[in-house]
Amino acid sequence: MPFKEKLGTLVKSYVIITFGLIIYSISWTSFLLPNQITGGGISGLAALIYYATGFPIGISVIIFNAILVVSSLKILGFRFGLRTVFGVITMAFFLSLFQWLIKGPIVTDRFMASVIGGILGGLGIGIVFTQGGSSGGTDIIAMIINKYRNYSPGRIILYCDVIIITSSYFIFKSLEIIVYGYVTMVVSSYVIDNVLAGSRQSFQVFIFSKEQEKIACRIAAELNRGVTVLDGQGWYSKEPMKVLMILVRKNESSELLRIVKHEDPNAFISMGSVMGVYGQGFEKIKT
């Protein structure tokens, strides 16, 4: 891949990570913090310190994440560590900025605030995960485990966050606030898993066309995907034909259809969603 194209891809990735962290920061400063709801992760721990002492949550996030970021460099690689450092600093900046700008809760009902905060928080972190980044804290733990095992990142984060949310009882002495924290945690982990599942969704495509050679060449060149040629025979015509079978990501499907339409508008296409694709260009097999 040319350097210019690599740079463009990298910049796009960081822009998407920033967008995800903005959403995540809004979930805390607009819905959770003003209603004294404790979510999970390092942000939840920083929130507990804020509730108890008034110490800015953004600064606490940077302090707590420092050790975790250093440990992630060796296990997850420099690229992940760089994106994590970027994520932690960016998140701390927006948490501090929005905490200063937003003075009161947008929603006063705590249950609604916990649900909306969980949705936005899960959406933001899910977007960050799709780009191989992290906001630090329990996200790093989830990514380390997911590197070696096929465990749901959302579920790992859920388990790690139980202790943090339960700890809010020692500050507020309220089981009600703990329940709201659990609601936020469950909603957030569910949204994270759905965002990741959507980004990793793949399609198995069968293409029936007399222009199969042109189509196969363009798919290999433009999408950088392998093409399998199968022997087939039309039942009605009894004529032999070649069938192309391709596996593509969801975000590549529109480009695939564009190629087929350009080469053969009358082509017959069968497209089905698959549960998982493992191998080169897709997910790695983890045991």
Secondary structure, DSSP 8 states (H G I E B T S, - for coil): --HHHHHHHHHHHHHHHHHHHHHHHHHIIIIIGGGT---SHHHHHHHHHHHHH---HHHHHHHHHHHHHHHHHHHH-HHHHHHHHHHHHHHHHHHHHHHHH--S-S---HHHHHHHHHHHHHHHHHHHHHTT---STHHHHHHHHHHHS---HHHHHHHHHHHHHHTTHHHH--HHHHHHHHHHHHHHHHHHHHHHHHHH-EEEEEEE-TTHHHHHHHIIIII----EEEEEE-TTT--EEEEEEEEEEGGGHHHHHHHHHHH-TT-EEEEEEES--BSTTSB----
